[in-house]
Amino acid sequence: MAKNDNMGKIKARESQNVEYKSTWHDKYLEWICGFANAQGAVMYFGVNDNHEVIGLENVDKLMEDIPNKIVTTMGIVVDVNLYEQDGLEYIEVVIEPSNIPINYRGKYYYRSGSTMQELRGPALQQFVLKKMGRSWDDITNDYATIDDLDQAAIDYFLRKGFENGRITDEERNLPVDILLQNLDLVGENGKLKNAALLLFAKKPQRYFTCVQFNIGRFGANEADLMFQDVIEGNIIQMADRAVDILKSKYLTMPITFKGMDRIEKLEVPEEALREILYNAIIHKDYTGVHIQMRVWGDHVEVWNDGELPIGYTPETLAGQHSSRPRNKNIANAFFKAGFIDAWGRGYKKIREGFEAAGLPIPTVENFCGGVRVMFQRKNATVNATVNATVNATVKLNKTQEKIIAILRVDKFATYDVIAKQLGIERTTVWRNIKKLQDIGRLRREGGDKDGYWKTME
């Protein structure tokens, strides 16, 4: 037994977590399990919350029982030390963090902040994989084959990577199976990993139920959903699809002129917007629900399932920090495509992009089990006024007038139907409809497949 001659409050051993308990109860075995699964801790028994020694009874029995119960129920060895102060005895238990998952009577506990959580379902799966040095996207699928992958998606990835200088010409010409192996998208058993299917599958929703990006335009409140779109398919092209839809019907692209050149620039900085989308796609918990983007008149919210890494806060992101992606293989593919950096610079690029555009810096927070990013739209009220003014003063060309006339009769008419009726190219129809949207004479309600055109007088 070690002797502590200091009077008054004890001086606790330095540790990230220190707990003081007046007495011992077997329920604290759950705490020890939780600390071993987290960052470790030092627990003192016979010491109150003011760090004052109040003593324990039956210390000799506890000195034998505590280590025996820990090793028999959890299979770990901890340091158990007996100390004395002012004639009162107390026990110190030093728990080191474990590099493998620890359970107590078949249940897994984890200390997060000031709470002790029992891990279940997806949270337990993520925890076990992380302890084993793996991520969910690293798991292999026993049923999918290379034939389930979309060559167009792979070609897109290779083209982007080559254009951004991260894929060589030699790599572009590798057979698909070798390319996948080089990207670590194939397991030791030769099966495709979840990451490969998310990135390149023809129909990833066949394997994962929540591989989609939902965008909604809201009016007065959450119940006022004006129109929406659902983006499905592989995630390597998901950000491109989202940006295209945002440009076409959700965000404005004010028109300016530089000399004779017409300039259409998105109301928010596009590169920073893409970085926000990439982060949501890469860090999403794909065992959870779909990504959600709410577009309001004055701001936009992007939410993905899965909170910030343990120990990370919005303040952490604002400073220098390491990159800790939830899905390592997906992040590596996005890096090779040239979409992201590997140095934790994403939020810095977002912040700099919005500052340069004269907009407030986006906020990041843990919200409802995921991460929510919120950013302001630029001059949303002014843009609406400008559109109304343009709508009233700009003279439509004959093609635009005919398109408006057709859509008044058949609001579900497609580009192809309009092109056939007018005897013009489909691209000409698209260009004129885009112009009509820009000046506020047309608005798309609903998705591409089930939506319709609303003419604005």
Helices and strands as residue ranges (DSSP letters): E 2-3, E 18-21, H 28-37, E 41-45, H 59-74, E 79-85, E 88-95, E 108-112, E 115-119, H 121-131, G 136-138, G 146-148, H 151-163, H 169-172, H 176-182, H 194-200, G 204-206, E 212-218, E 225-232, H 238-245, I 246-250, E 255-258, E 261-264, H 270-283, E 291-295, E 299-305, H 314-318, H 328-336, H 346-356, E 363-367, E 370-376, H 380-393, H 398-409, H 415-422, H 426-438, E 442-445, E 452-455
